[in-house]
Structures are given as structure tokens and as C-alpha cells.
């Protein structure tokens, strides 16, 4: 093993040069524990430096990228009920260092195989006064980011604790440009439009959802989020006294307690994704690197695939001899469409604003006698599942969280007996510790019943698709379902999502609307909704977003015989490799993803037309066939028009990508 470089820092501060430090390098192959006043951990490529020191103002850290300070003089602090803050008056004890090299496979994700390299330090902190408790800070630095978490051990007189605050500061150097989603409070579906503004202009004491992106001078980008959120409260950012700091979602019905923990206990990782191009953040697997390994022993039954979602289109059926409704015939109309055109799943949702299951509530909210294991009269779920299975289509269902969770075992038992393959769990709108644990329980019990999960009305992913790969996707964003009510989800919003929420992982976006409209022609339709942006923009979203449960949510007649539907049928949902070819915040993004020997390239842009060039230099040598779908010259007048060409390309080729306002382009490249 080659030596690993860590840095022992002796701080030297003056009024003239407060940031000057004398640095001594230690060359370590296998590093024993040693005492230190300051700790520095570098990335394997030595571009990122994370330094931790116990200064005059308590425990503080800096993050430096290629000599540029990104985060400086930032405090770390936990507060416990009954004993107050931990971090102001502590002593740095033992620190152990080790390099970490890990190879693992992902069942679902942007890469099928991941090779992860990082350097780690585990730093012991002991209170000087009071109870003199000890906890640890674990630091890991990768080539594409840095992360830390709290590791709280069990002691003889400290076996249970209640955390009232985790005040981790992110004191960003200079005044970077933030791209962020503001929230009014912790009870949220995380659906909203992003703001782009300097950090100095962010209003004090306003919650910022994660991930949040920050653009520094010299083309440096950093995104802040969290990884491995298990048995803990979800984290936000809030600007307080001019500095961004963490803010945890409180447990329900009170505001003081954020986390109740039986010790030992770990916090999630606080992650800073870093790169000198924004595309590097999209390519990064740092969140799954920090997540726990897969807890599901047999993953052979986990099969991502596209699904219908008839609620979005208004449950449209053609003129038929049967009465449409929550019945066998209506669902088989969609099942037969899936079977003919290669879609893996049909989702049974509702008809006439009533769920498919027995419920005495209103507006999809569960009443006191909601029974999500019992279909409404006239719907034989066993018959639907059996008939769908005969034509190779799986059945999924929609269910309200508060109807499902109190009856989890009974409901999942029945779903497995019927042969249901998965479900969308909706309306959670919280990320406190109680809700986080409920979602973990749902994933674990769903795996026992061979069910995949789509969380809707839910917080962002935190890399746990590695741990529970039966989670195919989750929402946590404003998406095309809102086109049923108004023109809020614009191409500008789509591009912003690619640089923020999508950094966290699979993004449920209700894709597949095939009635494109421009701003002049858009009207809110509950049935057969419009979408803003061009047809090619919609196709591009299937590649730009990672989404293992991609929807084909329009009605069958919207697709059959329509240009671009052939691409929608072909595009995969899981990937072997991901590369970002073009990216400019907040204007456009081009992402190439490989599945086997085929590459799929998707581009989307905002409401301004662009002409960019897409290099194919990433291709191995040889000739390839490229099917290119581009905005038609008259796409501004009719955004449903596109042009498809088939050409021969190689790794010297450059594709001219001319994007209409709100446009896009997709390319399928296969070996000739």
C-alpha cells in the first residue's frame, strides 16, 4: 500500500495573517492512534483538505479545494437535553487514520459498479468539565467531496440521550451563488421552485432544503446534503447570524427534542460534494459510498421498470363497451397497453377521486375505517394481478401512508398473496426521526414481501438505495403532476432540479406527458394535461434524471404512433456508467448514460434557446449508429414536433445540439 499523507497542524494566528498555519507532513502506511490538537485529512488526489481544530471558540473546521477556501472557521456542536452543548469545552484525544478502498455493486443507481477511495480520521472528543463524556467525529474525504458525522458511544452512565440541537456551521468563504429551495417549516412535501441568489441575500432564519448548490468563483461548485439518514432527524440549512448552519426536524407535537437515541448511535453524514465543474457533482457516488451496504440478501426479485400512472391523465379510456371505473376492464386496458409496448408495470390508483381500496375518508385522506388491503366493490385485485401476470406485466398500487402504516403487516401480506409487485406510498410530508424510522420499516417489511417502494410526498434520498435497493424512487420535488393545476413546472424549473434535488438520487417526476405546450398555449387540464417544454425536452428528462421507476403517465392514445414514443420504450432506468457532457447553471445540461454497450444522451435547457456542441470523445474506438431526436425547426410553434435522424458516429464526432426554448435532445448510440 502506498503511503497516505495526513497533516498535523500547529495553528499560528495573528491579527495580520489569521489563516496562516505551519504544516508538518506525516507519511503513514498503517497509522497508530496518537494525540493531536489539530487534525487534517486530505483526499486521495490531495485536492480537498478538511482540517479540524479545537480553537478559542470551540471545535471548528475548514474545507479547502485546490487551494481555495470553501468553508472556514465553522463550528461543530451537539446539544443534549439536560447537559447542554457539547463542543465548546472539549479536548481532542486520540485520532486514528486509515485509507479506505471499497468496491461495491448497485442494484439501482447511476453506476452498476462503484470503486470508492477516501481517507478517514476518527477523532475522539472528551469534555473537560462536567460529565467528561466522550464522543467521536468521523471524517471522510473523497476526491469529489468531504463528509463528517458524530459517533456517540455507550458509556456506563450514558446509555440513552436526547439531542436538542446539532449546530453544524457552514461558513462559506466569500459570497457564492446559491441555488436553493426555501421552506416555511419542517412539515413539507418538499415541492417548490428554486431561487438563485448570493448567500448574502438569503433571508435570515429561513429553512433551506437539501441538497443546496453553491457556485464559487473560478468555476468551483459545492453542494451540501446528508447521507445515510437512519434513525435520526432530517437536516436543513438555515442562515443564522450571517452563517449557514444545520437545523434538524423536531419530533412531532413539540419543538425541543430532535433525536431520541439508545446508545451507541451515529448521526447521518454531513456531506459537501465538491468539484471544479458542476457535472462532477452529478456524476458523484459519494452518497452511496457513505451509505450502509445492502441489507437485502436476495435481490433477484428487484426489477426496476417503467409504469403507467393513470391518475395523471385523468384515467382516460377510449370509447368502449365497458363502464370505466375502479374495475377489471379499465385496468386491463392499461395492462394490455403495457404488454404490447414493453412497459413493466401498471399502477392501480383510483377512479372518480376514490382510491382503489375501501376508505371512508375524503380527498384521498384516510378515514377511520380505511382498509388498504381490501379493494372497492367491483374490483377483483386477484383477477387483475393474475391476468396481468399472464401477459408479463406487474401490478403496482397507490396507497396513503396513514392508511398503510397502522396496518403494515396485514396489508403487505395481502399484497404478496395477490401478486402485487410494488407500491407508491404517499402523503408523508415529514422528515423527523419518527417518520424516518417509519420509512425504514416500510422498506424492510416490503423487502420481506418482495415489494418495491416509491415514496411520494417524501424527503430527498440520502444514498440508501444502496442499503435498500427495493426503494426505486422518491419525490421531494415539484414535478409534472402539478401541470394538472397550473403552469408552475417550467423548463427552467426542470434544469434547476437537475443541479439540486437530483444530486441526491432517484427523482420521481411523473414523466411522460406527450401534449407539449408553450407558455401561450398552456391551459390547466385535469384530464389530458399539458406539459411545458418540447417533446424532446420530455424525452431528455428520462436520461437527465436518475429514476428507477420512470412513469409513462399519459393515456395510451397519447403515445401510439407518436414521434419519440419509440425512444421512450427503449430508454433504460438503471445504468452502468454516467458522464456529464455539457452543463451550465441554470441554463442547460447534457448527460450521457451507458447501459451495456449502448449509450443514451439526454439534453434539456431552460426557456431560452441554445446551440451547443456535444462531443462523443467518451466513446471507445470504432463506428457507432446514432439515432438523434432533436427539436424541429417549428418547435416554437408546435413543441410536439421533432426531427429524427440516424447517422454513423465515432469518438471524433461532435453533435450539433440546437435547442428550442424549453427544448431538448436525445441520442441513442449503439455499436455498428
Protein Blocks (a to p, Z undefined) as FASTA:
>chain_A
ZZdddddddddddfklmmbccddddddfbdcddddfbdcdddfklmaccdddddfnocad
dddeehiafbgciacddddehjlpahjbccdddddddddddddddfbdjbfbdcdddddd
ddddddfbhjlpacdddddddfkbccddddddddfklcbccdfbdcdddddehjaddddd
ddfblbdghiacdddddfklpcghiacddddddddehhiacddddehiahiacdddddee
hiacddddddehiakbmbdcddddddddddddddfbfklmmmpcklmmmpccdfbfblml
pccdddddfklnoppacddfbdcdjdfklmmmmmmmmmmnopabdcdfbeehiafbdcfb
ehhiacfkbcfkbccehiafklmmmmmmmnopacdddddfklmmmmmmmmmmmmmmnopa
bdcdehklpabfklmmmmmmmmmmmmmnopacddehiacdehjmmmmmmbmbdehiacfk
lmmnockbcfklmmmmmmmmmmnoccdehiaiabdcdfklpccdfbhpadeddfklmmmm
mmmpgcfbbccfbcfklmgopahjlmmmmpcfbdfbdcdfbdcdffbccddddehjbccd
dddddfbdcdddddfklpccdddddddddddfklmmmmmbccdddddddfkbccddddde
hiacddddddZZ
